[in-house]
Amino acid sequence: MIHVLMVDDDPIILDIAKIYLERSGDIRVDINQSTAVAMNALQTEAYDVIISDYMMPEMDGITFLKTVRASYPDISFILLTGRGKEEVVIEALNNGADYYLQKDSDTEVLFAELSHHIRQAAEKRRTERALQESEEYYRTIFENSGTAMAIVDENGLVSLANSEAEKIFGYISEEIEGKIRWDAFVAEKEQERLREYFRANLRNLKTAAPHRYETELVDRWGNKRYGILKACPISKTKQHVISITDITDLKRAEDEVRQTQQRMMNIIEFLPDATFVIDKNGKVIAWNRAIEVMTGLRKEDIIGKGDYAYAEPFYGTKRPGLIDIIVSDDVGIESLYDYVKRKNNTVFAEAFVPLLYDGKGAHLWGAASPLFDAEGDIVGAIETVRDVTRWKLAERELQEGEERLNFVIEGANLGFWDRNMVTGAVVRNRYYAEMLGYSSGELEDHVMAWEERVHPEDLPGVNKARQDHLDGKTPYYEIEHRLKHRDGQWVWVYSRGKVMERDEMGSPLRMTGIIQDLTERKEAENALHKRDHLLSAAAVASQKLLTSADHDLGIEEALEAIGLSAGVDDVFVFENFDDPLTGEHLTSHRFGWSREMATSVYSSPAIQNLSYGSISPDWYEILSSGKPIHGAMREFPQDVQELVEKFRHFVSALIVPVIIEDRFWGIIGLGDCHSEREWDSSEISILRLVAESIGGAIIHSKKDVLLREAHDDLEMRVRDRTAELEAKNAEMERFVYTISHDLRSPLFTIQGFVGVLKEDTRRGDQEKIDIDLQMIEDVTTKMDRLLGESLELSRIGRVANPPEDVSFGSMVKEALDLTLEEIKQGRVEISVARDWPVVCVDRMRIVEVLINLVENSIKYMGDQERPKIDIGHQKDGDETVFFVQDNGRGIDPDQHNKVFDLFYKIDNEGGGSGAGLAIVKRIIDVHGGRIWIESDRDKGCKINFTLPCR
Amino acid sequence: MMMVQEYKYDRNVENLPLILLVEDDATHAMLIMRTFERLDLPVDLDWVKDGEEALNYLHKHKDERDHRVPNLIILDLRLPKLDGHEVLREIRQSEELSAIPVVILSTSKVDEDILKAYTNRANGYLVKPVDFDKLQEMIKYLYTNWVG
């Protein structure tokens, strides 16, 4: 039944329509004159179709359509209009009207048409709704299947993806749909394979059965995932549905299991002990590297084999081994081993295997344990085999060693003891007892008794050494101490002991040790000890003498070292010398050390210049022959006793000579104020040693001074010489530079004019040719003079006449004689000083200097109407300064230094080459004098210089 | 030697570029002037014999209105009174003169001289060549680069 609501303001139309439309029986019509009432009806009844008039008083049909559509978009709407309202028709269709009819046609036709349209509209709505419901149905399935799904269109683009797919790949569906190809979610390496696979299978697909493919996927962040893909074409479309089951977690778990297994196998592979594993059927499933080495049997040849094949390399036959105790209950196997022990699930055993190592055989120790699965059932067993041959041998050696040790102890006369630390019981050997004057078995058996025998002075030390060892601070203890002999005497022994056994807590259980009789050795040692002491003092003394920068202090320190270690009260050194007038042998105190520090008494004149002759005439002879003098003071000559008594109360003394370079230089002596000493030979020879060292130090210090002086002198000379050479070198460099520069200058002119000359000759310009030639000639002359003067300059100092004493005045006279011509020509008045000093110079050179200076003065006289030259000398402190002074043009102060440079010219007017003053300076320099200028422009010029005087 | 003073470079043409040659050696000065003439380079060339004279010449334009400032100075280094380095330094420190190009023409090849010249902002440093052809090239170069 089609349910229709019709709205029209004309009740007649409504009635006619109801009758007419309901006639067919499949349409029921509700009629309404008011749109408002119609809206109410829509709320309570479900209508399939609404028919509305256009022209209505409340609202027109278009407005009504809009109102209806706002709430009921699915109800079909048919609009009735008058003729000629085409604009209404268009607006109605645009607003969702399904049909329109024009009312003015024949009633019969109108209602026939209307009922047709009603049926059609109702049918269209129903189909639409069914389709929509169906789509929703499948959509719900698609979304809620719990599987990631996507629909892929003919181009491979994902057109739909469900929320599971979003979850797996991390996209939201809007990012995927219509934008991304399905294979973008597949790992790159898999893509081509998968595409090929789907192409092949989906093309040949007859039925809509899905195809599975397990593959690696990739999510939006590039993470690896694993999934099972199923693809299936959707019938009658070109689309496919792809479902993806995410198996990433499963995969990872599988990988982990695999890796764990691999790690296990690796651990077994590299175990240092030979190891193999069997499964519960007795097949070998692991055979590690160490067992390959031990047996020579490679993994490839044993893995997978059962039937006791693993026993073959050990025993030569296939028989059960230790590992089989785990998997089988055959107890008969145990009889094959030396012993079989069990601890928890593990079985240990040892056996000698004669076949191993090419028949060398080996002691093997083995351990086998079961392997369990997760349920706790035994699934196999693992056995480890270790070669213990070396330990076995060591064990045997130990036993033999103990026997040998006992033998040695007996033979070496060592006392041996072995103490039970818990009970205190002691076992001792025979020699131990004999050492203390007992027979074996006579000594009490307890530690307390032993402690009573140790010397009370030694007991603390002995106890400490023992305790340190018992506390684990030392690997053993050793100490020398005294033990009481049966007869009451003390016996020196060397005692050494060690804990041999401790319990789990580390407490000692058993201690053993030896003692050795040291009586004889101790006596020898005492004598040695005394000598050692002195010797080391001598060494200290020698070292002081050698290393002390101040040699007097070194000697004093050496004396102190000797004095202290020899245990004497005084050490003294006297130096000999002979009276220059009488030739008498005398001696004076030089160094001393005194225990009471009262050394100052030695500075007394009473012990200076002592005469050997007057004290003890034969001592000089004895000592100079290298012999010592020693003994008790009371046995010394009377004069000596009296002399010594003034300063020291010596009871005994020792004197040895100090010999330096075969000369009896003096003596060194020791004095003891307390005991009458027997100076033994070692003391005497050690003091001799010190005497030699002191002698060495004295020579050394003398030589040192000489050497240092020589060295300083040499160094100073080297320095002076170096400075001199450096100055010469610099001068030479300057000279060569100047020469090369000044020779290039005329060459420039000559070459230039030769070039010009060629040209002028070609042109035949005689006037210019003459100029050119004149130029070349002038310059050549100039060059010749330059060379001559350079040569001259270089000769100064190199070629020199020996200096002679000569009066300066005579040289002035000579110079003036030689320049007489110029003086006359320049009408120069000359005044010469008197009382000339004598100088020590190369006469020719100084005359040359004077000529140069006089000529210069005349040359640069300028416009002076009364030209005048003064030649004189004046005192400046100790020095005599000579000078040549004129009243000519003078020289600017800023030129004063330059005028001495080679070839420097103030201007071009003098006509000189500029070498004159350079030569003058050079000559004065060579004589070790100084030269300088006092002058100013138009104030005349005064050239000063100094020379070495007598 | 007397002939040098009498020698005058041809100055018929008005307002030619002016070059100041500072050179103590008359033969060198003569040779340089002859080379300009030989090459037919249209310049006015004035010659002074030492550093002091050079500075006097350059400052003269203050007093004499028609005295020209040279377009180029060719400067020797070893000069009496004031040497070339000192002249160059004076020129560079003077406001009116510092813009004049100065090219050193010396027999010295010593690094110290070259360095000092360039430190004092010489525009060029030429070593007097012993070869006449080279001298001609050098003068041509001076003309085209600094005057022409």
Interface residues (C-beta under 8 A of the other chain):
Chain A: Y737 H741 D742 R744 S745 P746 L747 F748 T749 Q751 G752 F753 V754 G755 V756 E759 I771 Q774 M775 D778 V779 D892 Q895 Y904 K905 I906 D907 N908
Chain B: M1 M3 Y7 D24 D25 A26 T27 H28 M30 L31 R34 T35 R38 K49 D50 R78 P80 K81 T107 S108 V110 K128 P129 V130 D131 F132 D133 L135 Q136
